Amino acid sequence: PRRLRRGGHRPEHRPHRGPETGSYDSEKKTVTLQSELIGNAAKVKQITRAFQVVDGELSYVVQMATITNSLQPHLKALLKRI
């Protein structure tokens, strides 16, 4: 998989999230992003967001880790073209 990195903090764009790192796999049609600095959520330590195209539909999975819990599923969605 290739690595992605969005550097720096741009106050005018997404002020609640720090730098993100990630990877993508063109064969599996997946993109995974991780952020460890969450400005507006003091208890959140890490967020992982995974996107995948399956049969022409986009799936989206968010996992979160807090100061008391390890990384675990938080949100799942399947986006269909209308």
PyMOL Python script that loads the backbone (N, CA, C, O; Angstrom):
from pymol import cmd

cmd.read_pdbstr("""\
ATOM      1  N   PRO A   1       0.824  -1.202   0.000  1.00  0.00           N
ATOM      2  CA  PRO A   1       0.000   0.000   0.000  1.00  0.00           C
ATOM      3  C   PRO A   1       0.866   1.263   0.000  1.00  0.00           C
ATOM      4  O   PRO A   1       1.960   1.270   0.565  1.00  0.00           O
ATOM      5  N   ARG A   2       0.381   2.308  -0.625  1.00  0.00           N
ATOM      6  CA  ARG A   2       1.095   3.582  -0.640  1.00  0.00           C
ATOM      7  C   ARG A   2       0.714   4.382   0.592  1.00  0.00           C
ATOM      8  O   ARG A   2      -0.374   4.198   1.139  1.00  0.00           O
ATOM      9  N   ARG A   3       1.598   5.268   1.036  1.00  0.00           N
ATOM     10  CA  ARG A   3       1.364   6.074   2.233  1.00  0.00           C
ATOM     11  C   ARG A   3       0.896   7.466   1.853  1.00  0.00           C
ATOM     12  O   ARG A   3       1.360   8.039   0.867  1.00  0.00           O
ATOM     13  N   LEU A   4      -0.020   8.003   2.634  1.00  0.00           N
ATOM     14  CA  LEU A   4      -0.517   9.359   2.459  1.00  0.00           C
ATOM     15  C   LEU A   4      -0.193  10.145   3.717  1.00  0.00           C
ATOM     16  O   LEU A   4      -0.152   9.580   4.809  1.00  0.00           O
ATOM     17  N   ARG A   5       0.035  11.434   3.574  1.00  0.00           N
ATOM     18  CA  ARG A   5       0.217  12.276   4.760  1.00  0.00           C
ATOM     19  C   ARG A   5      -0.285  13.669   4.444  1.00  0.00           C
ATOM     20  O   ARG A   5       0.113  14.282   3.453  1.00  0.00           O
ATOM     21  N   ARG A   6      -1.147  14.149   5.285  1.00  0.00           N
ATOM     22  CA  ARG A   6      -1.589  15.534   5.183  1.00  0.00           C
ATOM     23  C   ARG A   6      -0.904  16.272   6.311  1.00  0.00           C
ATOM     24  O   ARG A   6      -1.204  16.037   7.482  1.00  0.00           O
ATOM     25  N   GLY A   7      -0.003  17.147   5.978  1.00  0.00           N
ATOM     26  CA  GLY A   7       0.806  17.806   7.002  1.00  0.00           C
ATOM     27  C   GLY A   7       0.222  19.120   7.459  1.00  0.00           C
ATOM     28  O   GLY A   7      -0.576  19.755   6.769  1.00  0.00           O
ATOM     29  N   GLY A   8       0.644  19.500   8.636  1.00  0.00           N
ATOM     30  CA  GLY A   8       0.307  20.816   9.155  1.00  0.00           C
ATOM     31  C   GLY A   8      -1.133  20.989   9.563  1.00  0.00           C
ATOM     32  O   GLY A   8      -1.981  20.131   9.316  1.00  0.00           O
ATOM     33  N   HIS A   9      -1.387  22.092  10.181  1.00  0.00           N
ATOM     34  CA  HIS A   9      -2.714  22.431  10.670  1.00  0.00           C
ATOM     35  C   HIS A   9      -3.143  23.714   9.985  1.00  0.00           C
ATOM     36  O   HIS A   9      -2.470  24.737  10.108  1.00  0.00           O
ATOM     37  N   ARG A  10      -4.245  23.673   9.270  1.00  0.00           N
ATOM     38  CA  ARG A  10      -4.758  24.853   8.586  1.00  0.00           C
ATOM     39  C   ARG A  10      -6.011  25.319   9.320  1.00  0.00           C
ATOM     40  O   ARG A  10      -7.058  24.685   9.196  1.00  0.00           O
ATOM     41  N   PRO A  11      -5.932  26.401  10.074  1.00  0.00           N
ATOM     42  CA  PRO A  11      -7.076  26.846  10.884  1.00  0.00           C
ATOM     43  C   PRO A  11      -8.361  27.053  10.090  1.00  0.00           C
ATOM     44  O   PRO A  11      -9.448  26.837  10.627  1.00  0.00           O
ATOM     45  N   GLU A  12      -8.269  27.464   8.828  1.00  0.00           N
ATOM     46  CA  GLU A  12      -9.472  27.715   8.066  1.00  0.00           C
ATOM     47  C   GLU A  12     -10.126  26.430   7.568  1.00  0.00           C
ATOM     48  O   GLU A  12     -11.238  26.468   7.041  1.00  0.00           O
ATOM     49  N   HIS A  13      -9.456  25.302   7.727  1.00  0.00           N
ATOM     50  CA  HIS A  13      -9.975  24.042   7.216  1.00  0.00           C
ATOM     51  C   HIS A  13      -9.788  22.942   8.254  1.00  0.00           C
ATOM     52  O   HIS A  13      -8.654  22.627   8.614  1.00  0.00           O
ATOM     53  N   ARG A  14     -10.868  22.356   8.740  1.00  0.00           N
ATOM     54  CA  ARG A  14     -10.852  21.284   9.735  1.00  0.00           C
ATOM     55  C   ARG A  14     -10.067  21.675  11.000  1.00  0.00           C
ATOM     56  O   ARG A  14      -9.054  21.045  11.302  1.00  0.00           O
ATOM     57  N   PRO A  15     -10.501  22.672  11.722  1.00  0.00           N
ATOM     58  CA  PRO A  15      -9.744  23.122  12.886  1.00  0.00           C
ATOM     59  C   PRO A  15      -9.716  22.123  14.037  1.00  0.00           C
ATOM     60  O   PRO A  15      -8.910  22.281  14.954  1.00  0.00           O
ATOM     61  N   HIS A  16     -10.566  21.104  14.018  1.00  0.00           N
ATOM     62  CA  HIS A  16     -10.653  20.150  15.121  1.00  0.00           C
ATOM     63  C   HIS A  16      -9.719  18.958  14.963  1.00  0.00           C
ATOM     64  O   HIS A  16      -9.631  18.134  15.874  1.00  0.00           O
ATOM     65  N   ARG A  17      -9.026  18.840  13.851  1.00  0.00           N
ATOM     66  CA  ARG A  17      -8.234  17.640  13.601  1.00  0.00           C
ATOM     67  C   ARG A  17      -6.799  18.020  13.298  1.00  0.00           C
ATOM     68  O   ARG A  17      -6.552  18.987  12.578  1.00  0.00           O
ATOM     69  N   GLY A  18      -5.842  17.265  13.845  1.00  0.00           N
ATOM     70  CA  GLY A  18      -4.437  17.510  13.572  1.00  0.00           C
ATOM     71  C   GLY A  18      -3.987  16.764  12.334  1.00  0.00           C
ATOM     72  O   GLY A  18      -4.813  16.322  11.536  1.00  0.00           O
ATOM     73  N   PRO A  19      -2.677  16.620  12.167  1.00  0.00           N
ATOM     74  CA  PRO A  19      -2.149  15.932  10.987  1.00  0.00           C
ATOM     75  C   PRO A  19      -2.685  14.506  10.877  1.00  0.00           C
ATOM     76  O   PRO A  19      -2.860  13.811  11.878  1.00  0.00           O
ATOM     77  N   GLU A  20      -2.939  14.093   9.649  1.00  0.00           N
ATOM     78  CA  GLU A  20      -3.414  12.742   9.399  1.00  0.00           C
ATOM     79  C   GLU A  20      -2.359  11.981   8.613  1.00  0.00           C
ATOM     80  O   GLU A  20      -1.633  12.556   7.802  1.00  0.00           O
ATOM     81  N   THR A  21      -2.284  10.681   8.867  1.00  0.00           N
ATOM     82  CA  THR A  21      -1.462   9.792   8.060  1.00  0.00           C
ATOM     83  C   THR A  21      -2.391   8.740   7.499  1.00  0.00           C
ATOM     84  O   THR A  21      -3.491   8.535   8.013  1.00  0.00           O
ATOM     85  N   GLY A  22      -1.963   8.084   6.466  1.00  0.00           N
ATOM     86  CA  GLY A  22      -2.839   7.067   5.911  1.00  0.00           C
ATOM     87  C   GLY A  22      -2.159   6.252   4.839  1.00  0.00           C
ATOM     88  O   GLY A  22      -0.976   6.418   4.545  1.00  0.00           O
ATOM     89  N   SER A  23      -2.944   5.372   4.270  1.00  0.00           N
ATOM     90  CA  SER A  23      -2.448   4.520   3.196  1.00  0.00           C
ATOM     91  C   SER A  23      -3.594   4.215   2.247  1.00  0.00           C
ATOM     92  O   SER A  23      -4.767   4.343   2.598  1.00  0.00           O
ATOM     93  N   TYR A  24      -3.230   3.809   1.036  1.00  0.00           N
ATOM     94  CA  TYR A  24      -4.252   3.358   0.101  1.00  0.00           C
ATOM     95  C   TYR A  24      -3.744   2.162  -0.663  1.00  0.00           C
ATOM     96  O   TYR A  24      -2.541   1.987  -0.853  1.00  0.00           O
ATOM     97  N   ASP A  25      -4.678   1.339  -1.100  1.00  0.00           N
ATOM     98  CA  ASP A  25      -4.369   0.139  -1.867  1.00  0.00           C
ATOM     99  C   ASP A  25      -5.263   0.162  -3.096  1.00  0.00           C
ATOM    100  O   ASP A  25      -6.471  -0.047  -2.994  1.00  0.00           O
ATOM    101  N   SER A  26      -4.669   0.416  -4.259  1.00  0.00           N
ATOM    102  CA  SER A  26      -5.472   0.542  -5.480  1.00  0.00           C
ATOM    103  C   SER A  26      -6.091  -0.780  -5.912  1.00  0.00           C
ATOM    104  O   SER A  26      -7.149  -0.782  -6.541  1.00  0.00           O
ATOM    105  N   GLU A  27      -5.457  -1.904  -5.589  1.00  0.00           N
ATOM    106  CA  GLU A  27      -6.029  -3.204  -5.954  1.00  0.00           C
ATOM    107  C   GLU A  27      -7.262  -3.518  -5.124  1.00  0.00           C
ATOM    108  O   GLU A  27      -8.255  -4.018  -5.654  1.00  0.00           O
ATOM    109  N   LYS A  28      -7.211  -3.227  -3.819  1.00  0.00           N
ATOM    110  CA  LYS A  28      -8.354  -3.489  -2.933  1.00  0.00           C
ATOM    111  C   LYS A  28      -9.347  -2.335  -2.912  1.00  0.00           C
ATOM    112  O   LYS A  28     -10.422  -2.444  -2.321  1.00  0.00           O
ATOM    113  N   LYS A  29      -8.981  -1.217  -3.567  1.00  0.00           N
ATOM    114  CA  LYS A  29      -9.817  -0.016  -3.598  1.00  0.00           C
ATOM    115  C   LYS A  29     -10.136   0.468  -2.187  1.00  0.00           C
ATOM    116  O   LYS A  29     -11.296   0.694  -1.841  1.00  0.00           O
ATOM    117  N   THR A  30      -9.078   0.624  -1.370  1.00  0.00           N
ATOM    118  CA  THR A  30      -9.254   1.084   0.005  1.00  0.00           C
ATOM    119  C   THR A  30      -8.368   2.286   0.298  1.00  0.00           C
ATOM    120  O   THR A  30      -7.275   2.421  -0.253  1.00  0.00           O
ATOM    121  N   VAL A  31      -8.863   3.162   1.182  1.00  0.00           N
ATOM    122  CA  VAL A  31      -8.102   4.276   1.730  1.00  0.00           C
ATOM    123  C   VAL A  31      -8.322   4.238   3.229  1.00  0.00           C
ATOM    124  O   VAL A  31      -9.460   4.141   3.690  1.00  0.00           O
ATOM    125  N   THR A  32      -7.231   4.313   4.001  1.00  0.00           N
ATOM    126  CA  THR A  32      -7.319   4.318   5.456  1.00  0.00           C
ATOM    127  C   THR A  32      -6.587   5.550   5.977  1.00  0.00           C
ATOM    128  O   THR A  32      -5.435   5.785   5.613  1.00  0.00           O
ATOM    129  N   LEU A  33      -7.247   6.339   6.828  1.00  0.00           N
ATOM    130  CA  LEU A  33      -6.665   7.546   7.407  1.00  0.00           C
ATOM    131  C   LEU A  33      -6.652   7.426   8.919  1.00  0.00           C
ATOM    132  O   LEU A  33      -7.576   6.868   9.510  1.00  0.00           O
ATOM    133  N   GLN A  34      -5.585   7.957   9.560  1.00  0.00           N
ATOM    134  CA  GLN A  34      -5.488   7.950  11.014  1.00  0.00           C
ATOM    135  C   GLN A  34      -5.159   9.343  11.506  1.00  0.00           C
ATOM    136  O   GLN A  34      -4.363  10.057  10.895  1.00  0.00           O
ATOM    137  N   SER A  35      -5.774   9.726  12.613  1.00  0.00           N
ATOM    138  CA  SER A  35      -5.487  10.998  13.257  1.00  0.00           C
ATOM    139  C   SER A  35      -5.354  10.740  14.748  1.00  0.00           C
ATOM    140  O   SER A  35      -6.172  10.040  15.345  1.00  0.00           O
ATOM    141  N   GLU A  36      -4.309  11.316  15.345  1.00  0.00           N
ATOM    142  CA  GLU A  36      -4.093  11.114  16.777  1.00  0.00           C
ATOM    143  C   GLU A  36      -4.301  12.386  17.591  1.00  0.00           C
ATOM    144  O   GLU A  36      -4.313  12.329  18.821  1.00  0.00           O
ATOM    145  N   LEU A  37      -4.465  13.533  16.933  1.00  0.00           N
ATOM    146  CA  LEU A  37      -4.681  14.786  17.644  1.00  0.00           C
ATOM    147  C   LEU A  37      -6.088  15.278  17.350  1.00  0.00           C
ATOM    148  O   LEU A  37      -6.372  15.728  16.240  1.00  0.00           O
ATOM    149  N   ILE A  38      -6.969  15.195  18.339  1.00  0.00           N
ATOM    150  CA  ILE A  38      -8.357  15.583  18.164  1.00  0.00           C
ATOM    151  C   ILE A  38      -8.609  16.765  19.098  1.00  0.00           C
ATOM    152  O   ILE A  38      -8.817  16.572  20.296  1.00  0.00           O
ATOM    153  N   GLY A  39      -8.592  17.975  18.567  1.00  0.00           N
ATOM    154  CA  GLY A  39      -8.639  19.190  19.373  1.00  0.00           C
ATOM    155  C   GLY A  39      -9.895  19.385  20.202  1.00  0.00           C
ATOM    156  O   GLY A  39      -9.801  19.831  21.346  1.00  0.00           O
ATOM    157  N   ASN A  40     -11.064  19.069  19.670  1.00  0.00           N
ATOM    158  CA  ASN A  40     -12.314  19.336  20.378  1.00  0.00           C
ATOM    159  C   ASN A  40     -12.775  18.184  21.266  1.00  0.00           C
ATOM    160  O   ASN A  40     -13.784  18.319  21.957  1.00  0.00           O
ATOM    161  N   ALA A  41     -12.081  17.077  21.269  1.00  0.00           N
ATOM    162  CA  ALA A  41     -12.505  15.911  22.051  1.00  0.00           C
ATOM    163  C   ALA A  41     -11.350  15.461  22.939  1.00  0.00           C
ATOM    164  O   ALA A  41     -10.526  14.647  22.522  1.00  0.00           O
ATOM    165  N   ALA A  42     -11.286  15.980  24.146  1.00  0.00           N
ATOM    166  CA  ALA A  42     -10.163  15.730  25.041  1.00  0.00           C
ATOM    167  C   ALA A  42      -9.993  14.250  25.384  1.00  0.00           C
ATOM    168  O   ALA A  42      -8.875  13.814  25.658  1.00  0.00           O
ATOM    169  N   LYS A  43     -11.070  13.474  25.376  1.00  0.00           N
ATOM    170  CA  LYS A  43     -10.983  12.065  25.754  1.00  0.00           C
ATOM    171  C   LYS A  43     -10.609  11.154  24.587  1.00  0.00           C
ATOM    172  O   LYS A  43     -10.240  10.001  24.810  1.00  0.00           O
ATOM    173  N   VAL A  44     -10.697  11.644  23.344  1.00  0.00           N
ATOM    174  CA  VAL A  44     -10.394  10.819  22.171  1.00  0.00           C
ATOM    175  C   VAL A  44      -8.893  10.855  21.902  1.00  0.00           C
ATOM    176  O   VAL A  44      -8.303  11.927  21.766  1.00  0.00           O
ATOM    177  N   LYS A  45      -8.276   9.660  21.827  1.00  0.00           N
ATOM    178  CA  LYS A  45      -6.840   9.557  21.560  1.00  0.00           C
ATOM    179  C   LYS A  45      -6.538   9.315  20.092  1.00  0.00           C
ATOM    180  O   LYS A  45      -5.530   9.805  19.582  1.00  0.00           O
ATOM    181  N   GLN A  46      -7.391   8.572  19.405  1.00  0.00           N
ATOM    182  CA  GLN A  46      -7.112   8.195  18.022  1.00  0.00           C
ATOM    183  C   GLN A  46      -8.409   7.945  17.276  1.00  0.00           C
ATOM    184  O   GLN A  46      -9.376   7.428  17.837  1.00  0.00           O
ATOM    185  N   ILE A  47      -8.417   8.321  15.995  1.00  0.00           N
ATOM    186  CA  ILE A  47      -9.542   8.027  15.105  1.00  0.00           C
ATOM    187  C   ILE A  47      -8.978   7.409  13.838  1.00  0.00           C
ATOM    188  O   ILE A  47      -8.009   7.912  13.269  1.00  0.00           O
ATOM    189  N   THR A  48      -9.590   6.312  13.399  1.00  0.00           N
ATOM    190  CA  THR A  48      -9.224   5.675  12.133  1.00  0.00           C
ATOM    191  C   THR A  48     -10.453   5.666  11.246  1.00  0.00           C
ATOM    192  O   THR A  48     -11.534   5.251  11.664  1.00  0.00           O
ATOM    193  N   ARG A  49     -10.276   6.130  10.006  1.00  0.00           N
ATOM    194  CA  ARG A  49     -11.377   6.141   9.046  1.00  0.00           C
ATOM    195  C   ARG A  49     -10.962   5.321   7.839  1.00  0.00           C
ATOM    196  O   ARG A  49      -9.905   5.563   7.257  1.00  0.00           O
ATOM    197  N   ALA A  50     -11.786   4.353   7.456  1.00  0.00           N
ATOM    198  CA  ALA A  50     -11.476   3.481   6.313  1.00  0.00           C
ATOM    199  C   ALA A  50     -12.586   3.590   5.281  1.00  0.00           C
ATOM    200  O   ALA A  50     -13.770   3.519   5.607  1.00  0.00           O
ATOM    201  N   PHE A  51     -12.181   3.762   4.035  1.00  0.00           N
ATOM    202  CA  PHE A  51     -13.100   3.854   2.908  1.00  0.00           C
ATOM    203  C   PHE A  51     -12.786   2.703   1.963  1.00  0.00           C
ATOM    204  O   PHE A  51     -11.620   2.377   1.740  1.00  0.00           O
ATOM    205  N   GLN A  52     -13.832   2.083   1.403  1.00  0.00           N
ATOM    206  CA  GLN A  52     -13.624   0.999   0.442  1.00  0.00           C
ATOM    207  C   GLN A  52     -14.771   0.978  -0.561  1.00  0.00           C
ATOM    208  O   GLN A  52     -15.936   1.139  -0.195  1.00  0.00           O
ATOM    209  N   VAL A  53     -14.426   0.777  -1.825  1.00  0.00           N
ATOM    210  CA  VAL A  53     -15.435   0.642  -2.871  1.00  0.00           C
ATOM    211  C   VAL A  53     -15.692  -0.846  -3.092  1.00  0.00           C
ATOM    212  O   VAL A  53     -14.773  -1.603  -3.407  1.00  0.00           O
ATOM    213  N   VAL A  54     -16.954  -1.261  -2.925  1.00  0.00           N
ATOM    214  CA  VAL A  54     -17.354  -2.654  -3.124  1.00  0.00           C
ATOM    215  C   VAL A  54     -18.599  -2.662  -4.003  1.00  0.00           C
ATOM    216  O   VAL A  54     -19.620  -2.074  -3.645  1.00  0.00           O
ATOM    217  N   ASP A  55     -18.516  -3.318  -5.136  1.00  0.00           N
ATOM    218  CA  ASP A  55     -19.648  -3.394  -6.070  1.00  0.00           C
ATOM    219  C   ASP A  55     -20.225  -2.018  -6.401  1.00  0.00           C
ATOM    220  O   ASP A  55     -21.443  -1.860  -6.487  1.00  0.00           O
ATOM    221  N   GLY A  56     -19.358  -1.029  -6.585  1.00  0.00           N
ATOM    222  CA  GLY A  56     -19.801   0.313  -6.942  1.00  0.00           C
ATOM    223  C   GLY A  56     -20.356   1.132  -5.803  1.00  0.00           C
ATOM    224  O   GLY A  56     -20.814   2.251  -6.034  1.00  0.00           O
ATOM    225  N   GLU A  57     -20.336   0.625  -4.575  1.00  0.00           N
ATOM    226  CA  GLU A  57     -20.816   1.359  -3.413  1.00  0.00           C
ATOM    227  C   GLU A  57     -19.639   1.673  -2.493  1.00  0.00           C
ATOM    228  O   GLU A  57     -18.685   0.900  -2.408  1.00  0.00           O
ATOM    229  N   LEU A  58     -19.713   2.812  -1.807  1.00  0.00           N
ATOM    230  CA  LEU A  58     -18.632   3.244  -0.921  1.00  0.00           C
ATOM    231  C   LEU A  58     -18.964   2.916   0.524  1.00  0.00           C
ATOM    232  O   LEU A  58     -19.961   3.394   1.065  1.00  0.00           O
ATOM    233  N   SER A  59     -18.120   2.095   1.148  1.00  0.00           N
ATOM    234  CA  SER A  59     -18.314   1.824   2.579  1.00  0.00           C
ATOM    235  C   SER A  59     -17.374   2.729   3.367  1.00  0.00           C
ATOM    236  O   SER A  59     -16.295   3.090   2.897  1.00  0.00           O
ATOM    237  N   TYR A  60     -17.801   3.086   4.566  1.00  0.00           N
ATOM    238  CA  TYR A  60     -17.093   4.027   5.422  1.00  0.00           C
ATOM    239  C   TYR A  60     -17.151   3.485   6.838  1.00  0.00           C
ATOM    240  O   TYR A  60     -18.243   3.264   7.362  1.00  0.00           O
ATOM    241  N   VAL A  61     -15.998   3.263   7.474  1.00  0.00           N
ATOM    242  CA  VAL A  61     -15.949   2.729   8.832  1.00  0.00           C
ATOM    243  C   VAL A  61     -15.067   3.644   9.673  1.00  0.00           C
ATOM    244  O   VAL A  61     -13.941   3.960   9.289  1.00  0.00           O
ATOM    245  N   VAL A  62     -15.590   4.069  10.827  1.00  0.00           N
ATOM    246  CA  VAL A  62     -14.837   4.908  11.757  1.00  0.00           C
ATOM    247  C   VAL A  62     -14.615   4.112  13.034  1.00  0.00           C
ATOM    248  O   VAL A  62     -15.546   3.523  13.584  1.00  0.00           O
ATOM    249  N   GLN A  63     -13.359   4.102  13.502  1.00  0.00           N
ATOM    250  CA  GLN A  63     -13.033   3.493  14.786  1.00  0.00           C
ATOM    251  C   GLN A  63     -12.417   4.582  15.663  1.00  0.00           C
ATOM    252  O   GLN A  63     -11.748   5.488  15.166  1.00  0.00           O
ATOM    253  N   MET A  64     -12.653   4.482  16.978  1.00  0.00           N
ATOM    254  CA  MET A  64     -12.115   5.464  17.916  1.00  0.00           C
ATOM    255  C   MET A  64     -11.481   4.786  19.110  1.00  0.00           C
ATOM    256  O   MET A  64     -11.918   3.721  19.548  1.00  0.00           O
ATOM    257  N   ALA A  65     -10.435   5.426  19.634  1.00  0.00           N
ATOM    258  CA  ALA A  65      -9.833   5.030  20.903  1.00  0.00           C
ATOM    259  C   ALA A  65      -9.929   6.237  21.829  1.00  0.00           C
ATOM    260  O   ALA A  65      -9.690   7.371  21.414  1.00  0.00           O
ATOM    261  N   THR A  66     -10.281   5.981  23.088  1.00  0.00           N
ATOM    262  CA  THR A  66     -10.360   7.053  24.085  1.00  0.00           C
ATOM    263  C   THR A  66      -9.332   6.806  25.170  1.00  0.00           C
ATOM    264  O   THR A  66      -8.573   5.839  25.110  1.00  0.00           O
ATOM    265  N   ILE A  67      -9.310   7.672  26.152  1.00  0.00           N
ATOM    266  CA  ILE A  67      -8.354   7.489  27.248  1.00  0.00           C
ATOM    267  C   ILE A  67      -8.676   6.248  28.077  1.00  0.00           C
ATOM    268  O   ILE A  67      -7.821   5.760  28.817  1.00  0.00           O
ATOM    269  N   THR A  68      -9.904   5.734  27.959  1.00  0.00           N
ATOM    270  CA  THR A  68     -10.283   4.549  28.732  1.00  0.00           C
ATOM    271  C   THR A  68     -10.525   3.304  27.881  1.00  0.00           C
ATOM    272  O   THR A  68     -10.593   2.202  28.424  1.00  0.00           O
ATOM    273  N   ASN A  69     -10.658   3.450  26.550  1.00  0.00           N
ATOM    274  CA  ASN A  69     -10.942   2.298  25.679  1.00  0.00           C
ATOM    275  C   ASN A  69      -9.969   2.238  24.509  1.00  0.00           C
ATOM    276  O   ASN A  69      -9.530   3.268  23.998  1.00  0.00           O
ATOM    277  N   SER A  70      -9.640   1.024  24.093  1.00  0.00           N
ATOM    278  CA  SER A  70      -8.787   0.836  22.921  1.00  0.00           C
ATOM    279  C   SER A  70      -9.596   1.094  21.649  1.00  0.00           C
ATOM    280  O   SER A  70     -10.808   1.300  21.713  1.00  0.00           O
ATOM    281  N   LEU A  71      -8.935   1.082  20.513  1.00  0.00           N
ATOM    282  CA  LEU A  71      -9.582   1.327  19.228  1.00  0.00           C
ATOM    283  C   LEU A  71     -10.724   0.330  19.020  1.00  0.00           C
ATOM    284  O   LEU A  71     -10.523  -0.881  19.102  1.00  0.00           O
ATOM    285  N   GLN A  72     -11.932   0.858  18.748  1.00  0.00           N
ATOM    286  CA  GLN A  72     -13.098   0.003  18.540  1.00  0.00           C
ATOM    287  C   GLN A  72     -14.069   0.668  17.566  1.00  0.00           C
ATOM    288  O   GLN A  72     -14.032   1.887  17.398  1.00  0.00           O
ATOM    289  N   PRO A  73     -14.941  -0.120  16.919  1.00  0.00           N
ATOM    290  CA  PRO A  73     -15.884   0.434  15.948  1.00  0.00           C
ATOM    291  C   PRO A  73     -16.761   1.521  16.560  1.00  0.00           C
ATOM    292  O   PRO A  73     -17.223   1.395  17.694  1.00  0.00           O
ATOM    293  N   HIS A  74     -16.982   2.581  15.804  1.00  0.00           N
ATOM    294  CA  HIS A  74     -17.787   3.699  16.260  1.00  0.00           C
ATOM    295  C   HIS A  74     -18.941   4.000  15.298  1.00  0.00           C
ATOM    296  O   HIS A  74     -20.048   4.329  15.724  1.00  0.00           O
ATOM    297  N   LEU A  75     -18.660   3.881  13.974  1.00  0.00           N
ATOM    298  CA  LEU A  75     -19.655   4.224  12.967  1.00  0.00           C
ATOM    299  C   LEU A  75     -19.386   3.439  11.701  1.00  0.00           C
ATOM    300  O   LEU A  75     -18.233   3.284  11.297  1.00  0.00           O
ATOM    301  N   LYS A  76     -20.450   2.937  11.065  1.00  0.00           N
ATOM    302  CA  LYS A  76     -20.341   2.274   9.768  1.00  0.00           C
ATOM    303  C   LYS A  76     -21.417   2.840   8.862  1.00  0.00           C
ATOM    304  O   LYS A  76     -22.536   3.103   9.302  1.00  0.00           O
ATOM    305  N   ALA A  77     -21.073   3.029   7.580  1.00  0.00           N
ATOM    306  CA  ALA A  77     -22.052   3.515   6.627  1.00  0.00           C
ATOM    307  C   ALA A  77     -21.776   2.895   5.266  1.00  0.00           C
ATOM    308  O   ALA A  77     -20.635   2.566   4.940  1.00  0.00           O
ATOM    309  N   LEU A  78     -22.826   2.742   4.480  1.00  0.00           N
ATOM    310  CA  LEU A  78     -22.707   2.285   3.099  1.00  0.00           C
ATOM    311  C   LEU A  78     -23.400   3.340   2.241  1.00  0.00           C
ATOM    312  O   LEU A  78     -24.606   3.559   2.357  1.00  0.00           O
ATOM    313  N   LEU A  79     -22.626   3.984   1.387  1.00  0.00           N
ATOM    314  CA  LEU A  79     -23.145   5.050   0.553  1.00  0.00           C
ATOM    315  C   LEU A  79     -23.486   4.499  -0.818  1.00  0.00           C
ATOM    316  O   LEU A  79     -22.645   3.884  -1.474  1.00  0.00           O
ATOM    317  N   LYS A  80     -24.722   4.718  -1.253  1.00  0.00           N
ATOM    318  CA  LYS A  80     -25.176   4.232  -2.547  1.00  0.00           C
ATOM    319  C   LYS A  80     -25.456   5.411  -3.458  1.00  0.00           C
ATOM    320  O   LYS A  80     -26.016   6.419  -3.027  1.00  0.00           O
ATOM    321  N   ARG A  81     -25.070   5.287  -4.706  1.00  0.00           N
ATOM    322  CA  ARG A  81     -25.335   6.322  -5.700  1.00  0.00           C
ATOM    323  C   ARG A  81     -26.828   6.356  -6.020  1.00  0.00           C
ATOM    324  O   ARG A  81     -27.447   5.314  -6.233  1.00  0.00           O
ATOM    325  N   ILE A  82     -27.399   7.556  -6.052  1.00  0.00           N
ATOM    326  CA  ILE A  82     -28.827   7.679  -6.392  1.00  0.00           C
ATOM    327  C   ILE A  82     -29.001   8.396  -7.715  1.00  0.00           C
ATOM    328  O   ILE A  82     -30.129   8.593  -8.167  1.00  0.00           O
TER     329      ILE A  82
END
""", "prot")
cmd.dss("prot")
cmd.show_as("cartoon", "prot")
cmd.util.cbc("prot")
cmd.orient("prot")
